[in-house]
């Protein structure tokens, strides 16, 4: 009995302490707010926001609600994070493998790349890409086409857009291709396990993904029309491009800075992961007659990934949280739109900051969960 | 076990009660803010991060401008020395939180008086020290002569968290013009972006445009369009709930304007004590007991005029002589065709 209390008491006290601290801060905030005539509530979310946002993935203008403005900011944050994660992974894996290259030049270039981008503060890099690099771009009227019909200007990157007719049929064809690929993969695995025969799964998958959607275009079931950006004159000396898709320079600078910075950390994770596999594994795999490609794919990578994934997850989380530096260069992310403009227009600091904090928490936890699930999936299952 | 819990609860309630008692003061003639200011020995004043003419720090950290003069007037009235001010440079986004949280006691930072700010978020506006309106700046060579020349697709740089963002939307919407708002957190970032050609126009209060134009790489290549699209009465703000402090700040500003009206300035203030006009005598503390109304001595207004000067002197020194807005326009006294009109000090 005595022992039991001894065990439980510290835990109860800790819990009580936490509750009291939170209670104290809540009551203190409430008291001070009522003393200063500030009321608390989330009702403002349904009010008309009456401010516009530069760049939005969903239909939005000032006649929508603050809740909608929140969604605009959240989606912009997610967009920049997803793009950043994709690019930093690609660059990071390439750089990580390059760090181990037998070629002196490649190995050392990768080393310099990593050391440079990892050791300059991120905010400075964002400022560099936005104020120095992108600012050096020409005005729209002086721009030469870049990569075909795209235009890289100081006011943004303009690329051709597609005007769709029956887009859903096109999307269904992709879905059908994916289902077929999954079936073929299962069959191929079975075939290999039972008869030891190997199918060129990758080539089959790729061609299915290309053939199915193109068929819908060729047969005319769905149609896409290319819309090119066209130069438009606003005044004697001011021009923009209209039509197609325009990516604001703020988005470009932010994605560039975030992915270059984070890729250096990913590169180090990849290098550490590959180096963490003992040489004997490679030699053993070679001795049973696997090709170098198969060794990397079937022996080295599955083991290395177990080392690479957990620290890389951290980098993805960092990238997502670092995207809040967007406010410095006017990219309308969650912090700028919601914890910036909306906060100032409503003056509801506690409500808005609490929502923003919860949102980042949820975003980070979701990424964590996803990566943990993937990590578990690739972990060695001991039989 | 139970005893520990009970003690915890007792201790906690005591702490809460104590906190409540501390907040309970501030009724009647007592002013917590005034007491704290006297105790600290300086006025905590929120200003901009650098807007020439309004609040701007020079290389050695001395703040000047007409917004700064409001805080100096309060310091002269309350502490007897206009230099006893501590300045807190704030972004548009931070300013109200800094005031409601008690970090500053006066916010004098070219802030527009609006209904929702006054009524909704625990603030009180005490007056207007500059009548402004929102305008647009464009490049001279763009050929744009007025806002009628704006076309859909125009990009406009501005600050976040200001009434500017809202006015801009109202304006472009009513004209049916599609525009791209590019909103930065700091004024210097807006200037840099507009200067580089990221935006076709820069929009904010006209006085702000005139002041920021001086920071551009080639100020003469830019013009401010003639139209004014909004009313922007700028003035000092205090926290809601301390009416004595509110009155002190309000009448410090009013004293400067009234002094100009009666021709009292920093050099003749002392000699005005023997004036024939009772209104002037009240203004320089030679008659009446006006200071007692908010717990100050009778020479509070004299100190403001002597140390800071009247509104006209302040305007001339910071706004006119610096070339920002040489003409006073609406910021002229009501007796001279402007709209500066303050209630009588009696």
Interface residues (C-beta under 8 A of the other chain):
Chain A: X5 X9 X13 X16 X20 X23 X24 X27 X28 X31 X32 X33 X35 X36 X37 X38 X50 X51 X52 X53 X54 X61 X62 X131 X135 X139 X154 X155 X232 X234 X235 X236 X237 X238 X240 X242 X249 X250 X327 X328 X329 X330 X332 X336 X340 X341 X343 X344 X345 X346 X347 X348 X349
Chain B: X1 X4 X5 X8 X12 X15 X16 X19 X20 X23 X92 X93 X96 X97 X100 X116 X117 X120 X121 X122 X138 X139 X141 X142 X143 X144 X149 X150 X151 X153 X154 X155 X160 X161 X162 X165 X166 X168 X169 X170 X173 X179 X180 X181 X182 X183 X184 X185 X189 X192 X193 X196 X197 X198 X200 X239 X240 X241
